[in-house]
Structure formats: C-alpha cells, structure tokens
C-alpha cells in the first residue's frame, strides 16, 4: 500500500453530521440538543412488536425515499442510516467532498453486530421456506457486519481502508482510535469516522432479554448515525476548518465486573498523557448506560474531575439509548456545544466517556475550537 504524507501534531475533526431522532443533518441535531427536545414516540404497527411500544426513531426515515430507488431495493435500515449520514457530511461543504472521497479516503464505522434484524429475518426465511436455499440472495450482504461500511464506500467512492469495528457503546471510540492510527501510519489521507445503530424489533427484544432488569427505568432505545471527518492537522492550510483536536483516546477492559476503576484509569491516563488539568474540561458527554454501569460511569467522572463542574451534555435522555452510535453522538454533542459558543470554548476540553456491559470502557479528550 502507498504511504501517504501526514501532517504534524494531533489529528483534527474538520466536519461532522448526524442522522438522529431529530432528523437528517448537523443542523437538525444541533437544534434539537440546543432546545433540549425529547424524541420519545409511540410506535405504530409498521415498526413491529416491541417490549414497551416506544422508541426514539429518525422521523419518517425510509431508505428509498431518502436515497432514491437505485441501488436501495435490498438496503436495510442501518446501512441506509450510515450512507445517509456520510452523504450529509460530504454534501455539507464543497471542501468535505473534495478531501473526503477518492484515493486515500478511509471509512471507519463502529457497530454492535450490524443489523440484528437482517440476520434474524434471513435466518427465519431459510428455516420457514419450502427449501433452506429459498431466500433472497440480494439480502444476504445485510447479514454481514461490515455491510454498512462497504456500501458507504461504494456509494461515495471512498477508496482508502474500510473498517467495521464492533464494540457496543464504546464502538465510536474504537473507530475514532482506529482513524487516528490510520492517519498516524500514513495509510489514509482523511477518514470518515462514525458509528451507526438501527431501531428494530429484533434489537428491542435482544436488549429486553439481555439487560439487567433496569430497562423500564431507563431511556427507550434510539437509533441513528453520527459521522466525523478526521484529518491530519495542517497549520499551513488556511482552508482547513478545525473544529476540534483529538488529544487522546483511551480504551480499557473491565476485569472485576465494576467498570468504575477501569474508567478511572482511562481518564487519569488521558489527562496525564495530554497534560490537561481537570478544571480545563468545559463539557462532558457520558454514554449514559442504563443501570449500574451508567452509575459507575458518572461516579468515575466525578472522582477524576474532582468537582470541576463541567457542562453535562449527555444526550441519552433526549435521543434514547443509541447503542453503538452513542459515542459518535456524544462527540457531535461536544462539537455542537463549541459551535454555539464561538471563542468561549477555545482552548477548553471536551470529554467523552463510555462504558458497555460487555466489559469495555473508554474516553476521549477533544481540544475545542
């Protein structure tokens, strides 16, 4: 593989977009957060049978209506969300498409399993059909975890490395760390980095049966995809619109069932490596995991920041439990916060934290502009 020339210093985020329960695009997400608008809605028959009958869904999202009929006959929901979010980012500014596509443009997408609904539907067809092979072959790619990333790359001609990283709520942080490594090694010129999760009856029932019994007291399931454009920092390029520097990404595993000590270690390591004092943290966006994991996450943040009092931008209470897309939505919340306070947030730090019941934890520090 050809090694590309990289910039110096920390990689930077130069653009972002989101497909969220507030609608399609960066402006819709930013406006919803600014207004602190809830998105919980009752589900109709078209959404299937779910345990609680409510969710935080992207409003009126239909893949073929949004992306057109060509190439979307067999596209499932999570793929449609990812392709739409990537397109919203690339179309937001002429520069985004110029630097974010073509040779050297990589794609890194966080996920949980891809589409649980597509996997279950395809398996059901093979079991209930007259013959096991009487299935729709066009829908088989949807059962593969990397379908959304592959389709996005094909759709927008992203010819660099293409990766799908599974990690539950921490998946967005794993994708962000992978993007850093691609740029640092010169394997990519730019990276479209994000995470996606769909709402479906299959996911709702899986969460219902695999949870810790706290689902009834936590936010309903949400869905969507948030996408960041990550590049090497090139100070001699006045056209590069730096929104934030990626100062640190720290990831860890839980060894004793309690995520608090592991997250405390990640947080302290990130602050130590970057030389950031806790009082410089202007805003925190937690994953807001349900039950004891979320409580442990909040305790870890309070312990490490020592009562510094940053703004709490945790979006879970507004857009629901977005699963694998959570950390990407948290990053978007920090970027939206900084954009609403031009100059005020410059030089301050945004903190993302994440815990997942599968035993992974992580955090990221963003230098806001």
BELRASUL-V597645 format. One record per pair of residues at least 6 apart in sequence whose ideal C-beta (glycine too) atoms are under 7 Angstrom apart, sorted by the first residue. I is the first residue (numbers start at 1). J is the second residue. Records with the same first field share a line. If there is no record, write none. Layout:
I=J ; J
//
This chain:
1=187
3=186
4=104 ; 186 ; 188 ; 189
5=186
6=183 ; 184 ; 186 ; 232
7=232 ; 233 ; 234
8=233
9=233
10=233 ; 245 ; 246 ; 247
11=180 ; 183 ; 230 ; 231 ; 232 ; 233 ; 246
12=231 ; 233 ; 242 ; 244 ; 245 ; 246
13=228 ; 229 ; 230 ; 243 ; 244 ; 246 ; 335
14=229 ; 231 ; 240 ; 241 ; 242 ; 243
15=89 ; 92 ; 93 ; 96 ; 229
16=26 ; 89 ; 226 ; 227 ; 228 ; 229 ; 332 ; 335
17=25 ; 26 ; 85 ; 88 ; 89 ; 92 ; 227
18=26 ; 29 ; 85 ; 224 ; 226 ; 329 ; 332
19=58 ; 81 ; 84 ; 85 ; 88 ; 224 ; 225
20=28 ; 29 ; 58 ; 224 ; 319 ; 329
21=39 ; 56 ; 57 ; 58 ; 222 ; 224 ; 319 ; 320
22=28 ; 29 ; 31 ; 32 ; 39
23=59
24=84 ; 88
25=88
26=92
29=332 ; 336
30=336 ; 339
32=318
33=315 ; 318 ; 333 ; 336
34=340
36=318
37=318
38=318
39=56 ; 318 ; 319 ; 320
40=54 ; 56 ; 220 ; 320
41=54 ; 55 ; 57
42=53 ; 54
43=50 ; 53 ; 54 ; 55
48=201
49=201
50=201 ; 204
51=204 ; 205 ; 208
52=220
54=220
55=199 ; 220 ; 221 ; 222 ; 320
56=220 ; 222 ; 319 ; 320
57=199 ; 223
58=81 ; 223 ; 224
63=72 ; 75 ; 77 ; 80
64=72
66=80 ; 84
67=80 ; 83 ; 84
73=138
74=138 ; 139 ; 142
75=151
76=115 ; 118 ; 142
77=115 ; 198 ; 200
78=114 ; 115 ; 148 ; 196 ; 197 ; 198
79=142 ; 147 ; 148 ; 151
81=196 ; 198 ; 223 ; 224 ; 225
82=109 ; 148 ; 152 ; 196 ; 225
83=151 ; 152 ; 155
85=194 ; 225 ; 226 ; 227
86=152 ; 156 ; 192 ; 227
87=156
89=96 ; 192 ; 227 ; 229
90=96 ; 97 ; 100 ; 101 ; 156
95=239
96=229
99=190 ; 231
100=190 ; 192 ; 229
101=156 ; 157 ; 158
102=157 ; 159
103=159
104=160 ; 188 ; 189 ; 190
105=158 ; 159 ; 160 ; 189 ; 190
106=158 ; 160 ; 161 ; 162 ; 182 ; 188 ; 191
107=149 ; 152 ; 153 ; 158 ; 162 ; 192
108=163 ; 165 ; 175 ; 178 ; 179 ; 191 ; 193
109=148 ; 149 ; 164 ; 175 ; 194 ; 195 ; 196
110=165 ; 167 ; 171 ; 172 ; 174 ; 175 ; 195 ; 324 ; 328
111=145 ; 164 ; 166 ; 171 ; 195 ; 196 ; 324
112=166 ; 168 ; 171 ; 197 ; 323 ; 324
113=145 ; 166
114=144 ; 145 ; 147 ; 148
115=142 ; 198
116=200 ; 202 ; 203 ; 206
117=200 ; 201 ; 202 ; 203
118=139 ; 142 ; 143
119=143
120=202
122=135 ; 139 ; 140 ; 143
125=135
126=132 ; 135
129=135
141=147
145=164 ; 166
146=164
148=196
149=162 ; 163 ; 164
150=162
152=158
153=162
158=192
160=188
161=182 ; 187 ; 188
163=178
165=171 ; 174 ; 175 ; 178
167=174 ; 356 ; 360
168=323 ; 324 ; 356 ; 358 ; 360
169=287 ; 289 ; 323 ; 324 ; 326 ; 327 ; 354 ; 355 ; 356
170=251 ; 327 ; 354 ; 356 ; 360 ; 361 ; 362
171=195 ; 324 ; 327
172=195 ; 325 ; 326 ; 327 ; 328 ; 331
173=249 ; 251 ; 327 ; 352 ; 354 ; 362 ; 364
174=251
175=193 ; 194 ; 195
176=193 ; 246 ; 249 ; 364
177=249 ; 251
179=191 ; 193 ; 230
180=246 ; 249
182=188 ; 191
183=191 ; 230 ; 232
190=229 ; 230 ; 231
191=230
192=227 ; 229
193=228 ; 230
194=225 ; 226 ; 227 ; 228 ; 328
195=225 ; 226 ; 324 ; 325 ; 327 ; 328
196=225 ; 324 ; 325
197=223 ; 322 ; 323 ; 324 ; 325
198=223
199=221 ; 222 ; 223
203=221
204=221
207=215 ; 221
208=215
211=290
212=291
214=290 ; 291
215=290
218=290 ; 291 ; 321
219=316 ; 317 ; 320 ; 321
220=320
221=320 ; 321
222=319 ; 320 ; 321 ; 322
223=322
224=322 ; 325 ; 329
225=325
226=325 ; 328 ; 329 ; 331 ; 332
228=331
230=246
231=240
233=242 ; 245
234=240
242=369
243=335 ; 369
244=335 ; 338 ; 350 ; 366 ; 367 ; 368 ; 369
245=366 ; 367
246=364 ; 366
247=274 ; 365 ; 366 ; 367
248=270 ; 273 ; 274 ; 364 ; 365
249=364
250=266 ; 269 ; 270 ; 362 ; 363
251=266 ; 360 ; 362
252=262 ; 265 ; 266 ; 361 ; 362
253=262 ; 359 ; 360
254=262 ; 359 ; 361
258=296
259=293 ; 296 ; 297 ; 355 ; 361
260=296 ; 299 ; 300
262=361
263=297 ; 300 ; 353 ; 355 ; 361 ; 363
264=300 ; 303 ; 304
266=361 ; 362 ; 363
267=300 ; 304 ; 363
268=304
270=363 ; 365
271=278
274=365
276=349 ; 365
278=304 ; 305 ; 306 ; 308
279=308
280=348 ; 349
281=305 ; 308 ; 310 ; 349 ; 351
282=310 ; 311 ; 345 ; 348 ; 349 ; 350 ; 368
283=310 ; 311 ; 313 ; 334 ; 337 ; 350
284=301 ; 310 ; 312 ; 313 ; 351 ; 353
285=313 ; 314 ; 315 ; 330 ; 333 ; 334 ; 352
286=297 ; 298 ; 301 ; 314 ; 353
287=297 ; 326 ; 327 ; 330 ; 353 ; 354 ; 355
288=294 ; 314 ; 316 ; 317
289=297 ; 355 ; 356
290=321
293=355 ; 357
296=355
297=353 ; 355
301=353
311=337
313=333 ; 334 ; 337
315=329 ; 330 ; 333
319=329
322=329
326=354
327=352 ; 354
330=352
331=352
334=350 ; 352 ; 366 ; 368
337=345
338=345 ; 350 ; 368 ; 369
345=368
346=368 ; 369
348=368
349=365 ; 366 ; 367 ; 368
350=366 ; 368
351=363 ; 365
352=363 ; 364
353=363
354=361 ; 362
355=361
//
